Amino acid sequence: MITLNSDRGLVHIEDWADIESRPGFVRDLDPKAHKLKAIIGRYVFADRIRCGLSDCHTPHSKGYIVVTEDGHETNIGKDCGAKYFGVDFETLSRKFDQDLEAAQNRERLATFRFHLEELEARVEALRAGRHGADWVYKSVGALLSVARGCPEDAVRRLGAMVKARTPEVATSRLATDEEIELIEVSEGRKVSRPHYVEDSAESIPGFEALYPENDLRALLVLDLEVHIAEFRGLSIPNLTHGQLRHWAKWVATVDGTLERADAAVSAGRRLLTADGLGPLLQVLAPLEQAQLRGLIRSLED
């Protein structure tokens, strides 16, 4: 891939022959007879091409296209340029790389702005509806709060499971004498009684909706909606290199954020039902089972 940074913006060229056919391009430039003026392009190839300096001609796979004070153009590798043109080349190559990055980021942000309304519509559609992201966020929050009607034992268990990052509901029971003896033999210690053991656990479907990284307010409101509003007020041509880099980095995360939010909504819909919370209901006391079922019904009203 060859990229030229011209007055018309970025130009991408696939065929090296198009570079060699440019007016002023030479394949055998004497660096002692010419002074470097500017770097106008950069290239990366799978195959190696020959350096255009007459004292070098070293094959390389990535380098720059340069123009001299008298209008000649040629191609040189980074090491060749530093060797034959010294500080001038290093300064120009650094400036070219920065300018190229800025131009690429401006293009990326301009393309993103063109699709901004589509992005806003996707966020709105994800949040809206009876079982949309807003409902999932509110309902998930209720599961983790005694103040919002969730039984204390359920809140405690769910909090411990989130911390352990496991969807499995552990059930405890009194160990039998045989189980205690086996533990004492295998671990070489005396086990106090009564002793409790955990049986094999059942997993809660959609449990990942409770994980902090799937917080739908953080994903859709604090990240996407807040940044979209700020992005609308930007003057892309006037952004600094640092600002361009910052916004291009954020734009690159948008699709992933939407995918995570969509997955979190789907997980929440699986979780927030009596069937989804069935494994948890089974380990609660009867009164707390009734309380949790009542909470689930109220969230769906």
N, C-alpha and C positions, 0 to 999 in steps of 0.2 A: 504494500500500500504506500502510495506517495501522496503527501499532503503539501499543497502550496498555500501560503498565506499571502493573498494578493489584495489589491485595492477593492476587488469585487467580493472579498470574503474568502472563506476556505474553499479550495478547489481540490477534489480528490481524483487522482489519476491512477489507473491500474497498469497501464503498459509503459514500461521504461523507454520504449522507442519514442513515445510522445515527448519525453523529456529531452532526449538526444536530438530531436528535430526542432527544438526551440531555437529561435534566432539568437546567436551569440554563444550557444553551448559548444564547448570544446572538450575533447577527451584527453587532451595532453596539455595542461596548463602549467607553465613554469612559475612556481610561487615566488621566485626571486625577482621576476619581472612585473609582477602585478600586486597591487595593494587590495586587501579585502575591504569591501564596502558593506555588504549585508548578507544575511542568510535568509533565503526566501522559501525554503522547503525542507522537508524531512521525509525519510523513507525507511521502511523496514521490509525486508524480503526473506523468504525462506532460503533462496539461493544467494550466493555471493556475487557481487559485481565489483569491477575493478575501480580503484580510486582514480580520479581524473588528474591528479597532480603528476607532473612529469618525473619528479624525483621519487615517486612512491609506487603507484599502481598496485598497492596491496589489495587483494580481494577482501571484501567485508559485506556483511548482510544489513547493516544499518548505518545511516549517515545523514549528511546534509547536502542541500543544493545551495551553492553560494554564488554571489555576483561580485565582480571586482569593480574598482573605481572606473575602469575604462569599458565596462559593459559586458565583459566576458562572463559566462556561466560555466560551472563544472560541478562535479560531485566529489565529496571527500568524507572520509570517516572521521569520527570524533577524535581519535588518537592522532590521525594524520593532521587534522586541522590545528590541534594544540601544538604539535611538533613544528609545523612550518609557519604558522601565523601567531603562535603564542597567546599573549593576553588578549589581543584583539579578537581572536576566534572564541576564546572562552567567554568573553563578555557578550559577544554577539550571539553565541549559541544559547547562553543562559537567557538572554532577552527573548530570543526566538521561541524557546520552549515555553517561557511564561506567556508570551503573546499568543502562541498557538493554543495553550491550555485555556486562556481567557476567551479566545474566539470560539473554541469548541464548547465551552460552558455557556457562552451567550446563545449559541445555536440550540443547545440542549434546553435552556430555560425558555427560549422563544417557542420551541416546539411544545414544551410543557404548557405554556400559557395558552396555546391554541386549543388544548384539550381541557382547560380548567373547568368549564361548565359541565363537561361530561363527568369529571371527577367529583364535582360537588353533587351532581345528581346521584352518583353511585353511593356517596356517603349518606345522603338524605334517604335513599331507598333502603340502605342497610339499617339505619336507625329507626325508620318508621314501621308502622304495622303493629298488630296486636302482640306478636311474638318477635319483634325486631330487637335491635341492639339496645335500645333504651329500656325495654322490658327486661331483657336478660340482665343488664347491668343492675337495675333496681332489685330484681329477684335474687341474684347472686349475693348482693349486699345484705339482703334480709336473711339469707341462710347463715350468715356469719355474725349475726347480731342478736343477742338476747333481747335488746330493747325493741326490736322489730318483730318479736313474737316467736323466734326460733328457740326450741328447748335448750336449756343450758348444756345438757349432756351432748346434744347434737353439735352445738357450736364448739364445744371443747374437742370433740372427736374430729370434726372437719378441720379445725385449726391445726391440730396435730398432724393430720394427713397431708394438709397443704405444706406444712413445714418439712415433712418427710418426703414430700413429692411422690406420694403413693395413692392410687385410687382404691386400694384394698381396705375394706372395713375389717378390722381385727376383732375377733370375738374371744373372750376369756372365760375359762371355767376352772373349777378346782381340779388339780392334778390328782390322779389316782396314786395309791401306794406304789404300784409297779412303776409308774412314770417317775415318781420321786426317786425311787431306788436306782433307776437307770441313769438319772441325772447325776446322782451322787457318785456312781461308779465311773461314769464317763468324764466327769469334771473333777473328781477327787476332792469333793468338799461336802460338808454337811448342809442340807437344805432345810431351812426352817419351815414350819407348817403353821397355818395353811399356805399352800403354794399354788399359784395360778399359772396356767399355760395358755398359749394362743393356738386356736385351731386354724386350719386353712381358711383364708379370707375370701370374700366375694368382692369383685370390683364394681365401682359405681360408674356407669357409662357417662361420658361427657364431663368427667371430674376435672379435666384440664381447664374448664371454664373458670375455676376458682383460683388458678395460678396468677400471681401478680402481673406477669408479662402479658396476660390476656385481659387486663383491665380495659373494658371497652370505652370508658370515658377518657382514659389516657390515650388510647389509640385513635379514636375518632374525633374527639373534641380537642383535647390539649395538644395533640400532634397535628392531625390533618386540618381540622377546621380553623384552629388558631393560625397555623402557618399559611393556609390558603388565603385567609384574610390579609395577612401581612404581605404575602407574595403579590396580591393584586395591586398593592400600592408601590411596588418597585418600579424604578426606571432602569430596565435592563442595560441599556447602552451606557449608563453612568455608574454602574456598579464597579467597585474596586476589584482587584484580583482576589483579595481575601473574601469579599462578599460573594463573588461569583463562585468561588470554590465551596463556600458554605452552603449556598442554595443548590448548587449542582449535587452536592453530597446528600442533601435532604430529598431532592427530587428522585434520586436513585433508590431511596427507601420507601417511596410511596406505594408502589405495587405490593411490596412485601407487607407493609402495614395493613393494607386493605385485605390481603389474603389472610393474615393473622386474625383480623377483626371478623371476617366472614367465618373462619373456622371456629372462633370463639362463640359466635352466635349459634352456629350449628351445635356446638358442644353444650351450650347452655340449654338449648331446646331439648336435648336428650336428657340432661341432668334434672331439669326442673319439672319433674312429674313424679307421681307416686310410684310408678314403675322404676323410673331412673334412680330414685332415692330408696328403693326397696331394700337394698342391702343395709342401709343405715337404719331404716325403720325397724328392721328385724332385731337390732341389738339395743333398741331403746325400751324403756319401761312403758307399759300400756298407756299411762297418762301422757307421756311425752310423744308416743306414737300419734295419739289423737291430736296433740298440739301441733305437731309437724304437718300432719295431713290437713289440718285447718289452715295453716300458713300457706301451704301449696294451693289450696282452693282459693284463698283470698288473693293470691298473686295472679290467678287466671281470671278473676272477675273484672 
